[in-house]
Amino acid sequence: MPSLIISEKNKAAKQIAEALGPVTVINKSKYLKVYQIPSKNIYVVPLRGHILEYRNTAQYKSWTNTDPREIITNPKSIDKVATSYAKPYINTLAEYSKICDECVIATDADIEGCNIGLFDALPFVIKANRNIKVNQLWLSSLEKKEIIKKYKNLIPPKWSWGESGETRAILDAVIGFSSTREVTNTFQPILKEINNKFVSIGRVQTSLLYLIYLRDLEIEKFVPEPYWIITANLDHKNYVIKAVHTKNPFFKEKESEAKAIFQKIKNEKIAIILNNTRESIVINPPTPLNTSKALVLLTKTLKISAKNAMDTMNSLYLSQIISYPRTESDKYSSSFDHIQYLRNFKPHINYGSYTTNLFKENRMNPTTGKVNAGDHPPITPLLSLEQNSSKFGNALEKKVYDILARHYLALFGKQAKELRTKLKLSIKDELFTSQIVALTHNGFYEIAPFLKKVYQPLFEIQVQNLPVSEILLDEKETQPPPHYTDTTLLKLMEREHLGTKSTRPTIIKILVDRKLTYRVARNRFKITEWGKFLISELIKVWLPFLKPDFTRFVEQLLEDVKENRKTMDNVVNIVKKLFLDLFDKFRNSKNSITFQFDSVKDSLKTAMQQNSNQKKFPQTTSKCPTCKTNPMNLVTTSQKKRFLACSDRNCKTFLSVPKTGRITILKSTKCLKCGFNVFKILKRNKEKTTVYYICPRCWSDSFKEGTNGFCSACKNFQISKEQCVKRN
């Protein structure tokens, strides 16, 4: 009986086919290969993710001649159509469906995968062969043994999971298309002024932007409040112990009290220990990783974006290195065979001695989380790979794998222990406290040091008095809450039920791509001037849509569809009715949006350009030679031309740089001739690598003077150890 297996991606199709038997590759197009297993009469056809998408029908394509409200009220306003790349995939599905008796949906084992397999691909299969039998291959990894085992135990299609994904797609299309048009039409005057084509509005992304706006507004309106703290540095052997006054902090109304206390004790040399207690605290190993916890861990530890973290985990999954990375589970089933994976780590250079001790001590049971969702196990490393393994596609994959592998091994580790020594002290009758936290047992931190906090040295205090080396009165200011990072945004979205574990990284990226947010120092997000203007205007008339309550309610309904508690049609109708009410409230109130063109136009244009420059172009630490005020940006155009330009566009100062070679701005190295940053240029030609140095200002001047602009040709100075120094 010929069988057709449909996978979501080419790499997964290849892995599935090779696990089931010897493969013959059939090339159908430039990007599409069919993997035939002649011995078992199986054809594996990969897709490229979604091959269908929702678009407005022809009647509603015009943004100016149709009413956006009808996109909500008219079921015929949207239709599911083939993507631009779908034709060869659709033709291939039809071709092999006609000769097969069975269709196995083997797309990714989550809601979106079910939606792709059952609602994108399967209709073309059934159209070609109405009698074909349909089953589903539910994989938690692409290991050969997993594929073989699950192929022998196919399951009925998870229709409700696919319906949940389809419901989401319909609702997001209806809400996104209608609201984007309505808001764009409303903001059209200002859009023309700032050369923006449209306003991107989405159920989840706009709610998240609103929350970022509130945080930025809180920071912007924050008024620092001065306060004073009194601290004492105490000596014990070779260590300094910091003690703090029990009345800290002293705010403005108690400033005089703080200063009086300081005057009273500032010259004291002895602190009397009134109480000395020690407490041992046990720290349990971490619990297994579901998708949300893994994204938080990776973004925090590696300082990477959520999208990079998710994409990298997906690449590791497709390479059979980790289990499926989209999972709600942080609890293993009792039948999960950990020993087969742990055994592979025993010879590992970095993990081997730790793993060997796990076996010696028979520590084969991991910690447990709260949820075993039953779809997949927690994220698990399937292979023991050294850092130089050719299986890794890039350096980031190595780093992500290392974190995931170490975290998995930490689940089996011993508890860590810390000792907290608490001191109560008196300095001339003024009370101070001090806490010394030291690590006494490394436990699981041995394998997962990135989970460890900063500890103080371990020592014991057996004296009654401690010498005082210094007493300080410091004036400080209260600080605003920090800007969100990828890590804190992920936590915020999970808390507010915005998006899903899989879509959250993409939603964060969309806000950056649409120039609604941008990244600043330490990977923190700020709302752009355009994003700030947009939300500040929408708040006036559309606060119920901006608040997370609406999208949180939709997410609950989508979960009801997945769990068969509600039907797809029922939920679509409920949400359409709710959103229509929100839409009408916006339309009826939008006249209260008043644009002050003159006051916002120029600031929006300038700010958006600055945000764009900050995102795209590396910056020198040297000032522009003309305006002598602003730094210069290393600009690369879409035509692959590059040059230095003053960051103030009104200045219009440019400097030449070499056309080829990788440029590194040596920000701490200045040309002793003119004071500009020195640039390091690395060129590769076949197997030869050349490195040379230029000062862009001297380099540009050399073209006018007809001289050689390389630092190596400079008469008075030379580059030595990447520093500009005088020639001997």
N, C-alpha and C positions, 0 to 999 in steps of 0.2 A: 504494500500500500504506500504510494508516494506521499511524502509529507513536506509541507512548507513551513519553515520556521522564520518568523519575522523578528529581527532585532532592531534596536534603536540606532546603533552606530556601527560603522564598518569594523572597528577594532573588536567590538563585542561579537559580531557575527563570525569573524575569523576564529576567535577563541572558542566559541560554541561549536563550530564546525570541526575544528581540529581535535576537540575533546571527544567527539562522537565517532571519528574514524578518519581514514585517509581522504584528503580533500583534492578536488579538481576545481580550479578557479575559472569562472566564466566571466569575461569582461563584457559588460553591457553598455557602458559609457565611460567617459573620462574618470568619473568619480564613483561609479557603481560597479561593484563586483558581486557576483553570485557564487556562493561556496557550495559546491555539490559534493555529497558523500555517496558515491556510487554503490558502495557495499551495503548501505542501508536505505537507498532510494530517498535521500533527504536533500532538500534544497534550502539553503539559508540565505535569506534576502535582507540586507541591511537597509535602514532608512537614514535620513540625515536630520534626526529630531522630527519636529513637526513638518508634515508635508502639506497640511491644510492650515488655513488661518481665517479668522473672521474679518470681513471687510464690509464697508457699506455697499449696498446694491447700487446699480446704475442710477436708479431714481434718486438716490441720496448722495451721489458723489460730489455734487456742487455744494460748496460751503456757503454760497451767497444766495442761491435760489431755492433752498430747502430750509425747513424749520427744524432746528436741532431737537426740539421737543418730540417730534414725530419719531426720532430714532428710538425713543423709549416706548412710545405708544403703538407703533406699527411693527408687528413681528417680521414684516418683510423688509425692514430697513437694513438688516444685516444678513449676510450669507456666508457660509463656510466655503472657501474657494482654495484652489491649489496654489502653493507658493511658486515663485519664479523658477525654482530648481526641481519641482516635483514630477514633471512629466515622465522622465525615464523610470522613476521609482513606481509610479502608478502603472505604467505599461508593463513593467516587470512583474508586479504583483498580479496583474490580470493574467499575464502569460503563464505563470507557474501555478496559479490557482486552478486553471482549467485542467491541468494534468495531475493535480494532487487530490487526495481524499481527505486529508487532514491539514488543518492550519494550527500552528502553535505560536501563540503570542509570547515572544521572549524579549519584549522591550523592557526598559528599566523597571525594577520592581517597586514602584511607588505610584502616587496618584497621577503625576504627569506622564509617566511611562505607560500606565494603563490607558490614559486618555489618548496617547499617540497610537498605541497598538489597536485599541478597540474602537476608537472613534475617528481616527485619521486613516489607518491602513485597512482595517477589516471591511469597511463598506465596499471597497474595490474588490476585495477577495470574494465576498458574498455575491456581488453583482456578476462576477465571472463564473461563480460556481455556487449555486444556491444550496446544494446538498453537502457542502464541505463541513466536516466536523471541526469544532473549535475548542481548543484547550489552551492553558497558559503554563508557561515555564517560569517559575518564581525563583529567581536566583539571588542569594545573599553574597555570592562572590563569583568570580570567573575561574575558580580553580577547576581543574579537570574532574576531580572526584565529585565536586559539588554539582557540576553540569550533568555528569552521568547519572548521579543519584536522583537529581530533580527531574531529569528527562524520563526516568523510569516511573516517576511519581508525579505526573502532570496533574494540575488542579483545574477545576472549572474556572472560566473567566471571572475576574473580579469586576463585574459590571458596575457595581456601586462606586468603586474607586474611580473608574473611568468617567462615570456620570458626575462625580464631584468635580473632577478636572474640567469636564465640559461645561458644567454650571458656572464655574469660575471664569472660564473663557468667554462665555456669553455675557455674563454680568459685567466683566471688566471691559468688554467691547462696547456694550450699550452705555455704561456709565462714562467710560473714557471718551468715546466718540462724541456723545451729546454734550458733555460738560466742557470738553476741550473746544468744541465749536462755539458754544454759548459764551464761554469766558473769553475766547479769542475775539469774537465779534464785539464783545463789550469793551475789550482793551485795545481795539484796533487803532485808535488814534495814537496811543503811546507806543504801540508796537512799531508803527511806521517811523516814529521819531527815533527809535533806538535800533532800527534795522533788524528787528526780530520778526519772524514769520508767524509764529503762533505761540499760544500759552499751553504747555503740556499739563493736563490735569488727569490724575488717576486716583482711584479709590484709596489705595495704600500710600502711594508716593506723596500725594498732597497732604495727607494726614501726618505723615512723617515729617514733611517740610514744616508743617505748622508747629510740631513739637520742637524742631530745631530752632525755629523762629522764636519760640517762647524762651528757650534757653539763652539764645543770643541777646534777646531783649532784657532778660534778667541780668546778664553780664553787663550789657550796655548801661542799664539804669542803676547798677550797683554803686553805692556810695561807700567808699572805704571808711571804716571807723577806727580811729587810733586806739591802741591799747598798749599796756606795758606788762612785761613779765620779768620776774626776778629769778635768776638761776645762780647756782653755785657749782663750781667745778671742784671736786674733792679728789684727793690723791690716795691711791691704795696700791702699794708696791709700784709696779710700772704702768698701772692703769689709771685713767681719769674717769671718775663717776660723776654724771651730771644729775644734780638734784634741783627740784623746782619748788617754788614757794606754794604752800597749800591754797593761798588766795588767788593765785594766777587764774585768769588774766585780770588785770586792773584796767577797767575802762575809764573814760574821760572823767566821770564824776568821782573816781577814786585815784586820780593821778597823784594828788598830793599825798595820799596815804602810801602809795607805792614809793614815792621819792623819800618820804620820811623813814620808811622801813629800810630803804637802801642806805640812807645816811647813817642809820643806827648800826648797821651790820657790815658795812662795806670793808672795814679794816679787820674784821674778825678772822682768826686763823684756825679755829677748831669747830668742828661740827660734832655734837654729841648724838650718838645713836640711841634713840629711845626704844625702838622696836626693830627687830631683824627677823623676818619670817621667810621661809623657803617653801616653795610649792612645786611639785613635779607635775607637769601637764603632759597627757598623752595625745599625740596627733595621729589620727587614723590615715591610712593610705587613701588616695582618691578613689572615686567611684568610676565605673566604665563610662566611655564617651558616647553620647548620642550626637547628632549633627550640631545642635545648638551649642553644647558644651565644647565640642571640638573646635568650632569656629571661634568661640570666645578664647579658648586656650591658644590657638594658633595666632590670632590677630594680636593678642596681648604679648605673647612670648617672642614672636618673630617680627612684630611691628609691620605686618603686611595688611593689605586690604582684605575685607571679607570675601570679595569676588575672587581674588588670587588664591585665598585659602580653599574656597570651595572648588575652584577649577583644578587646583593641584591635587586635592583629594580624589577628584573624579578621574584624573589622569592615572593616579596610583591604582585606582580600582580597575580601570581598563587594562592596565599592565599586570593584573593579577597579584598586586603587591599588598593591597589591603582589601577588606570586605566592603560591602556596599556602604557608601558614606552618607546616604540619606536615610536616616533611621530615627525613630522616636525612642528606641530602647536604650536604657542605661543599666539594664539588668540582664545577665545571661540566663538562659534556661539551664536547668539542672543537668540536661543531657549534653551540653556543649563540651566538646573534647578539647580541653586546653592543653593537655600533655603533648599532643601531636605538634602543636605550634611552639610550645616552650622548649621542647627537645631540640628544635632547630637552632635555638639561640645559644646553646651550650658552647659551640666552638667560636662564637662571635668575638672579635677582637675587643670591642667595647662593652658588650653586654654579657660575655661568656662567664666570667667569674661570679657575677651576681646571680645569673640563671643557674649555674651549677650549685650554688648554695641553696637555691629554692628547692632543688631536688634532694639535696642532703637533708634538709629540714622538713621535707615533705609538705612544702607550702604550695599546694596545687589548687587551692580554692581562692578565687578572686573576691574582692569586695563586691558588694551588691548595691545597685541604685534603687530607684523607686518603680520604674516602669519596664515591663517586658511587653512591648506592643504586639509581639507575635509576627511582625513583618520581617524583621531582620535582627541579627544580634547587634550589640554595640560595635562601634568601629574597631576592627581588630587587624593587626599586622599578620599577614599570611605567610610571609617569607622572611628569612633572616638574611639581610643584605648588608654587606660592608659598604662604606661610603664611596668606594671606588667602583661599585658595581655598574656595569654597562646597562642594566635595566632602568636606571634613572635617566630621565630625559633632560634634566637640567639641575642646577644647584639648588633651586627652591624645592624640588621634589626630594632631594636628599635631606634638607632641613626639616621638611614637614614629616617625612618618614621617621626621622630620628626622634622627633617629639612624640609621634604616635606610638612608636615601638617602646620607647622608654616609659611612656605613660601606661601602656598595657602591662609591662613588666612590674611597674610600681603597684599594680592592683594586688599582687601576690606578696608584696614586701612586708616587712615588720613595721610595727608602729614606730614613729619617731617620738622622741621625748625631749622636752625642754624644761629647764629649771628656772623658775621665776623667783628672784630674790627681791623682796620688798623692804625698803628701809624707811623708817620714820625718824627724822632728825630734828635737832634743835640747834639753831645758830643764834646765840644771845636771845633765847626765848622765842625766836621766830621759827615756825614749823615748816619743814621741808619734807618732801618725799622723793624717793628714787626707786626705779624698778630696773633690774638687770635681768635680761632674758638671754639665756645661753642654751645652746643645743648640747644635750648630754648623750643622746643616741641618734645616729644618722638615720637608721631604719630605711624606709623607702626613698628618702632623699638621695641615697647613694646612687640610685639609677635615674632619678628624676630631679636633678638639682634646680631646674627651672621652677619647681613648685615651692622651693625653700624661700622663706623670708630672710631678711638680714638679721644676724644674731650677734650678740656681744661675746667677748671671751668668757670662758668658764673660770671662775675663781671663787674662793670662799672668804667671807669677811668674819673674822673672829675677834676683832678689836671692839672697844667701846667708843672710841673717838676716831674721827678721820680728819686729816689736815685739809684745810681749805686753801686752794691755790688762787682762786679768783671768785669774786662775786660780781654779777653783772645785772644792770638794769637796762633792758632793751625796749625801745619803742618800736612797735610793729603796727600793721594795718590788717584789718579783716580782708579776706580774699573772696572774690566772687566764685561761683561754681565753675568748674572747668568746661571748656567746649567739649562736645561729644567726640569720641574716637570711634573707629570701627567696632571695637570691643564694647563700648558703652552703648552704642547705637543698637547693636545686636541684642543686648540685654534689655534695652528700652522696648524694642519691637516685640520681643518675646513677652515682656510684662504686659504690654498693651494689646497683644494678639494682633499685631500688624503683619500681614504676609504669612508665609510658611517658612519652615526651616530651610527650604531650598531656594525660595524666591527672595529672601531678605538681602543676601549679598548683591543680587542684581538690582533691587530697588535702590539700595544705597548708591550704586554706580550710576543709575539713571539720573539721580538728582545732580550728580557732578556733570554728566554728559550734557544735560539740558541747561547747564550754567545756572542752576538754582542754588547749589552749594559748591564750595571748593575747599581744598585742603590747605592748612597752614602748618606751622612748625609742630613737630612731634605727631604728625598724622592726625591732627585735630580738624574737625569740620567747622566751617563758618558758613552762614547763609550769605549769598551774594546780595548786592544792592537790588538786583532785579528780583530775587526771591523774597527779599524783605519787603519790597514795594508791593509785590503781588499778594503776599499773605496779609499785609497790613490793610490792603483794600478789601480782600475777601472776608476778613474778619467782620467788617462792617455789615455784611449782608448774608454771609454763608457759614456762620460759625458751626451750626449743627453738622455740616458736611466735613468741616475741618477736624472736628474733635474725633478721637479714636473710637467713640462709642458706636458709630454707624458701621465702620468697617469691622469692628470687633463682633458686632451682631451678625454681619454677613459671614464671617469666618465660622461662627457657631453653626449657622445654617448649612454651610458647606460640609462641616463635620457630620451633621445630621444626614446629609445625602450619602456620604461615605459609609455611614453605619446603618443605612437602610431605614432610618427613622422618618425621612421625608423623601419625596420624589423630586427629580430634577425640575419638572414643570412647576411643581408647587413652590419651590424655592425661588425660581426665576420670577414667578408672578408676585410673590411676597416682596422681593427686593425691588422689582420694577415699581410697584405701587409706592413703596417707601421713598425710593429715589425720586419718583415723579413729584412727590410732595416737596422734597428738598429742592428739586429743580425749579418748581414754580415759585418757591419762596425766594430763590435767587433772582429769578426773572422779575418778580413783582417788586423787589427791593433794589435792583441794580442801579436805578436812577439816582440813588443816594451816593453812588461812587462818583466822586468829583476829582478829576485829574487836574493837578496844578502843573501844567506842562513846563512852564518856564523854570519852576523850582526843582523839578526832578529830571528833566530831559538831559541836561549836561552832566549831572552827577551820575545818572544811570549809565550813560555812554562811557564816561571815564572809568567808572568802577568796573563795568563789565570787561573793558579792555584790559584793565590792570589784573583782574582775576584770570583772564585768558593768558596774559603774559606770565603770570606767576605760575600757572599750571604747566605751560609748555616750555618755557625758555630758561636755561641756566643763567645765573646772574653773576657778574663779577663783583668784587669788593671795591674796585676802583671807580672813581667818579668819572663822568663824561668829561672829556678834555675841553668841550665847548662851554656847557652850562656850569660845569664844576660843582653840580649839586646832586644829580641823580646817577645811580649805578647804570652799567650797560648790560643789555641782555644779549646772549648768544642765540640769534634767531636762525631757525631752519625753516625754509618755506616748503610748500607742497611740491615745488619743482626741484627740491633738494639743493637749493642755493642756500648759502649760509653767510652770515656777517654779524658784526656787532652793531647794535642800535641803542641809542639812549632810551632808557625806560620811560622818559617823558616824550611822548610822540610829537609834541609841539616843537621839541628841540631839533629833530631831524638830523642828528649827527650819526654818521656811520663809519665803521672801521672795517677794513678787509681782514679776512682770515683765510688760511689755506683751504682749497676746495675739497681736498681728500684727506683721509686719515682721521683717526679718533682723537678728539680734542679733550684734554683735561685742563680745567682752569685751576692753576696752583694759587689758591686764594691767599695763602700765607707767604707767597713769594712775589716780591715787587721788583720791577726793573729799576736798577740804581740810576739809570740815565734819565728816565721820565716818570717813574713812580707807578706805572701801570702793572696790572697782574701779568705774570709770565704764563704762557700757555705751553703745555706739553703735547706734542703731536706724535701719535703712534701710527705707522704705516706698515701694512703687511702686503708683500708681493710674493706670491707663491709660498716658498718656505722661508723667505727672508723677512725679518722684522727690523724696521728702522725707527729710531726715536730721535726727535730733535725738538728744539725749543725756540719760541718766538715771543717777543713782546708785540702785541697787535698794533700798538701806537707806532712803535719804531718800524714795524713791518709795513704799515700803510704809508709812512713817510718815505720808506725806501723806494717806493714806486715813483714818487715825485722827484726824488733826488738821483734816481738811477743807481742806487747802491744795493748791496746784498742785505736783506732784512733778517737773516737768521742770527740768533744769539751767538752761534759759533763764529760768525764773521765780525762780531763787535770788537772794536779796537781796544776799548778800555775795560770791558767787563766780560765775565764768562759765567756759565752755569756749572756749579759744582755741588753735587748731592742735592740737586733740585733747589739750590739757592743761588741768587745772583750775587757774585763777589767780584772784587777788583782783580784784574789780571796781574800776575807777578811781573 
